[in-house]
Amino acid sequence: MAQKGRSADSAAEQGADERSLQSLRAGRWLGAAGLRPTRQRMLLAELLIGDGQDRHVTAESLFEAAAGTDRPVSLATVYNTLRSFTSAGLLSEITVDGTRSYFDTNTHDHPHFFWEDDGHLSDAPHDSVHFSALPDAPDGAEIARVDVVIRLRDRRRG
């Protein structure tokens, strides 16, 4: 019986350790960008990068993830926070049409696949797109970045 108690304690400690690690990652991520770690920013940062994996989110998907925690935030707060993270260089915004934006935790230049059938975004292999030339920027402007979104659909759906 004592063994079960220790297992439960170990599982709780591991869960607490994981939450601490997620919080530590989130705090460092915000600090590197000079952002104050408010409660809302910390929660959303933990959801975005707490596990150390890159991800693509919409404001709505991040809102839903936050709603499943013990610290939910409003959709307006999610939008405002995503904008501040993007302005601080922590996220890249990828617009796939005039009404849908995705936010990517991988801020390095890379192409994306947009899956039209279910509306999700994923990374395309980095070395899969090659440009032989780009147009010259108009006078007084410079090219800031090039976004490549390759749209895919299931052949079987016609």
C-alpha positions in Angstrom: 0.0 0.0 0.0 2.8 2.4 0.8 4.2 1.7 -2.6 1.1 3.0 -4.3 1.3 6.2 -2.2 4.9 6.7 -3.3 3.9 6.2 -6.9 1.2 8.7 -6.6 3.6 11.1 -4.9 6.2 10.5 -7.6 3.6 11.2 -10.3 2.5 14.4 -8.6 6.1 15.5 -8.2 6.8 14.7 -11.9 3.8 16.7 -12.9 4.9 19.6 -10.6 8.4 19.4 -12.1 7.0 19.5 -15.6 4.9 22.5 -14.8 7.9 24.2 -13.2 9.9 23.5 -16.3 7.2 24.8 -18.5 7.0 27.9 -16.4 10.7 28.3 -16.4 10.8 28.1 -20.3 8.0 30.6 -20.6 9.6 33.0 -18.2 12.9 32.9 -20.1 11.2 33.2 -23.4 9.4 36.3 -22.3 12.4 37.7 -20.6 14.6 37.3 -23.7 12.1 39.6 -25.5 11.9 42.1 -22.7 8.3 41.3 -21.9 7.0 41.4 -18.4 5.8 38.0 -17.3 2.1 38.8 -16.4 -0.2 36.0 -15.4 -1.8 36.0 -18.8 1.4 36.1 -20.7 2.9 33.3 -18.6 -0.1 31.0 -19.2 -0.1 31.6 -23.0 3.7 31.3 -23.2 3.5 28.0 -21.3 0.9 26.7 -23.7 3.0 27.9 -26.7 6.5 26.8 -25.8 6.3 25.1 -22.4 7.0 21.6 -23.8 9.9 22.9 -25.9 8.1 22.0 -29.2 7.4 24.4 -32.0 3.7 24.8 -32.9 1.3 26.7 -35.1 -1.8 28.2 -33.4 -4.7 30.4 -34.2 -6.0 32.8 -31.6 -9.1 30.6 -31.3 -7.1 27.3 -30.8 -4.9 29.0 -28.2 -8.1 30.4 -26.5 -9.5 26.9 -26.4 -6.3 25.5 -24.9 -6.3 28.2 -22.2 -10.0 27.5 -21.4 -9.0 23.9 -20.5 -6.7 25.2 -17.7 -7.4 26.5 -14.3 -6.4 30.0 -15.5 -8.6 30.8 -18.5 -8.3 34.1 -20.3 -10.6 36.1 -22.6 -10.3 35.8 -26.4 -9.5 39.5 -26.5 -6.5 38.9 -24.2 -5.3 36.0 -26.4 -5.4 38.3 -29.5 -3.6 41.1 -27.7 -1.0 38.8 -26.3 -0.4 37.1 -29.7 0.1 40.6 -31.2 2.6 41.6 -28.5 4.5 38.3 -28.8 4.7 38.8 -32.6 5.8 42.5 -32.2 8.5 41.3 -29.7 9.8 38.8 -32.3 8.7 35.7 -30.3 6.2 34.5 -33.0 5.8 34.8 -36.7 2.4 35.5 -38.1 1.4 33.5 -41.3 -1.7 34.7 -43.0 -3.2 32.0 -45.3 -6.1 34.1 -46.5 -7.5 37.5 -45.7 -9.4 36.2 -42.6 -7.1 33.5 -41.1 -3.8 34.0 -39.3 -1.6 31.4 -37.7 1.1 32.1 -35.2 4.3 30.1 -35.4 6.8 29.7 -32.5 9.5 28.9 -35.0 10.6 32.4 -36.1 13.2 31.3 -38.6 12.4 31.6 -42.3 10.8 28.4 -43.5 8.0 27.3 -45.8 4.6 26.0 -44.7 2.0 23.6 -45.9 -1.6 24.7 -45.4 -4.0 21.8 -45.4 -7.2 23.2 -47.0 -9.4 20.2 -46.0 -9.0 20.6 -42.3 -7.5 24.1 -42.1 -4.2 23.3 -40.3 -0.7 24.6 -41.0 2.5 22.6 -40.8 6.1 23.1 -41.6 7.3 22.1 -45.1 10.9 20.9 -45.4 13.2 23.9 -45.0 15.4 23.0 -48.0 12.4 22.2 -50.3 11.9 25.7 -51.7 14.5 27.4 -53.8 14.3 30.9 -55.4 16.5 31.8 -58.3 15.6 35.4 -57.9 13.4 37.8 -56.1 12.1 41.1 -57.5 13.9 44.3 -56.5 12.1 46.1 -53.8 10.6 49.5 -54.8 12.6 52.6 -54.1 12.8 53.3 -50.4 11.8 49.8 -49.4 13.6 46.6 -48.5 12.4 43.0 -48.5 11.8 42.1 -44.9 10.9 38.4 -45.4 9.3 36.0 -47.9 6.4 33.9 -46.7 5.8 30.6 -48.6 2.5 28.8 -48.0 1.9 25.7 -50.1 -1.7 24.8 -50.2 -2.6 21.1 -50.1 -5.9 19.2 -50.5 -6.7 15.6 -50.3 -6.8 14.1 -53.9 -9.5 11.6 -52.8 -12.0 14.4 -52.1 -11.9 15.6 -55.7 
